Amino acid sequence: MPQPSETILLPGDPALSVQIRASARARQMSLRVSGLDGKITLNVPRGLARHHALAFLNDRADWLRAAVARAPERVRVAPGAMVPVDGQLREITPAPGRSVVLDGDRLLVPGSVGQTGARVAAFLKTRARDRLVPMSEHYATLLDRKVAAVSLRDTRSRWGSCTAQGRLMYCWRLAMAPPEVQDYVAAHEAAHLVHMDHSRAYWATVARIMPDYARHRAWLRSNGAGLHAYMFESG
């Protein structure tokens, strides 16, 4: 039977890496292909015989390969790579100095090649904070609310969140999106300071502080997965 969590290689062209997760709560097998990076996860009931899981995967191999092919192509952040900053592609260029510098269509990155991804990630985190904190406070003020705190994470399932205590969280990869899209997410989360749901009243609040929010929301739905295709880890 499958272990609580294991990764197997499904042979074929191309071979597919599948993470199998056994759960006592699962009543049937469920298959998921991430739209962000093409990662395949098969959830199975605990105690299920391994050959049943393999047969399930083999029956769906063609569908799996098609789904993986639709995922954005992964891009390793390294010298010569093109990485978006504020919605515009910039070429990562080795340079002397102590800090990453945005120079037109280039991103000048000091340090060794092995540090490039980490340095660019740190640059994007700072840029995201510099943009999202004041915008959050701006929209909160329009709604006569206050932001308790802002944090940044590398989240996969959401671009932002808001707690009942007024703590906002954003995915720092938003620094790669156009500024107006960053503003939309800030407005979106600030509106949750008034309505902790996605009711009609909530969306009316978003529209009041950002009348053209729909087109920015559409951009994120169409292009957001691509922002998760950039790999900042070395190696």
N, C-alpha and C positions, 0 to 999 in steps of 0.2 A: 504494500500500500504506500501512497505518497507520504513523505515526511511532512511535518507541520508547514515547512516552507523549503522548497528546493527548486533549482533551476535545471531544466533539461534542454537538450538540443534536438529540435525536430528536423530530421534530415530532409533534403530537397534542394531546390535551386531557387532562391538561396535557402540555406539552413536557417531555422528560426530559433531564437532563444526564448524559452517560455518559463515564466515563474509560476510554479504550482503552489497554491496555498490551501492547506487543509484546515477546515473550520468545523467546530462542533455545531455552529449555528446554521451552516449551509445545509439546505435541503435538497439542492440539485446543483449540477455543474453550471457555472456561469463564466463566460469568456469576455475579456475586455482588452481592447487595443487602444493605448493612449494616443490621442490626437496630437499630443505635444512632441513625443519622441518615438512613437511606434512600439513602445514597450508592451509586451503581451503578458497578461496575467490570467491564469485559470484558477478559479476558486472551486473547490470540491468539498463534498461532505467528508468529515473525518471517518476513516475506516474504509473508504472506497478503494477497491482493488486498483493497482497501478495500471493494469492493462485496459481498464475501462476509460481512464483518463487519456491514455495514449490513443485509443481508438477514437475518442471524442475529438482530439486534436487532429488526427489524420483525416477524419471526415470533413474537417473544416479548413484544411491546409490551403486550398486555393483562395478562399475568402480571407484567410489571415495574411497571405502574401500581398493581396490587393490592398488590404487595409494598411499594412506596414508601408507599402509604396506611396500611399497618400500622405504619410506623415512628413513634416518639413525635413529637408536634408540637414543633418547635424553639421555645425561649423565650429571647429576648434579655434578658440581665440589665441592667435599667435601672430608674429610678425608677418605682414603681407595680407592678412585676412581683412575682410571688409565687415565692419560692425556698425550698426546704426546707433547714432546718438541724436536725441531729439528728432527722430524720424528720418535722418539723413545718413547715408552710408559714409563711413570714414575709414580710411586705410590705416591699419596699425603699423606704425613706423618706429623702429628703434631710434632712440635719441639720447644724448647726454642729459644730465640734470638730476633732480631729486623727485620731481612730481610729474604726473601725467598731464599733458597740455593739449587742449583742443586747438588745432591750427588749421582753420579752413576745413578742407575735406580730409585732413590727416589727424590721427590721434598719436601724438608723440609720447612714446612709452620708454622710460629709462629702465636700467637694470638688466639682468640676464634674461635669456629667452624663457627659461623655466619659471620666471616670475611674472611673465607678461599677463597671463590670464588673471592671476590674483590682483595685479596692479590695476588692470582695466576694471575688474569687478569693484574694487575699492573706489575707483573714480566714479563709476556709475552709482554706487550707493550714496556717495556724497552729493552727487548731482541730483539724485532723486530726493534726498532729504531737503536740499536747498530749494527745490521747486515745490515739493508737496507740503511741507510744513507751513509756509506762508499762505499757500492757496487754501489749505484746510482751514486755517484761521480766518482767512478772508470770507469763505463761504459760511463758516460757522457764525461769524459776526452778522452776516446778512440775515441769518435765521435766529439771531438773538440767542445763540448757544455758545458754549465754550468747549474747546478741545482740551482734554485732560493730559494727553500724551500722544506722541506719534512714534511708531516703531517700524522698522523695515525688515523684511524677510524675503527669502527666495521661495515663495509659495507657488504651487503648481495649479491648485484648484480654484483660486480666486485672486483677483488683483488688489482687493482691499477688504477690510472688515471694520466694524465698529461695535464696541461693547456698550452695555447700558451705562457704564461709568464714563463714557466719552473718550475711551482710548481707541485711537485709530491705528490700523496696521496697513501697510502697503507693500506690494512686491516691488523690490528695487529695480527690477527689469523694466519698469515703466519709464525709466530714464532713456530707454532706447526708442520709445514711442514719440510721436509728435507732441509738442507742448500742449496743444489744445486737447489731446487725448488724456494727457496727465491731468489737466485741469478738470476734465469730465469726471475722472475717477475721484478726484478730491471733492468735487461737488456731490457725486454719488454718495460717498461716505459721510460727508457733512450732513446730507439730508437724513441719514439714519440717526442723527442726533435728535431729530424730531419724530421720525417714524421708524421703529425697529422692525420693519417688514418691507414688502414690495407691493403694497396696496395702491389703489388709485390715488389716494391722498399722498402717498409717498412720491409717486412719479409726478404728481402735480407740483410738489415741492421742488423736485429736481428741475422741472421745466421753469419754475419761477426764478430760480437763481442761474439757470443756464438754458435759455430757450431753444438753442440748437443742439442739445445734448444727443439727439437721436443719431446724427451722422457720426459723432465721435464714438458712440456706443457701437455702431455698425462697423467702424474701422477696427475696433478692438476685437469684435467677434470674427472678423475676416482675417485679421493679421496677427492677433495675439499669440496664437500657437507658434508662429515663426520666431517670436522673441524668446521662446523657451528652447529653440534649437541651438543656441549659442552655448558652448561648453567652455567654462572658465577654469576647469581643473587642469593642472599640468599633467603631462604624460601622454 
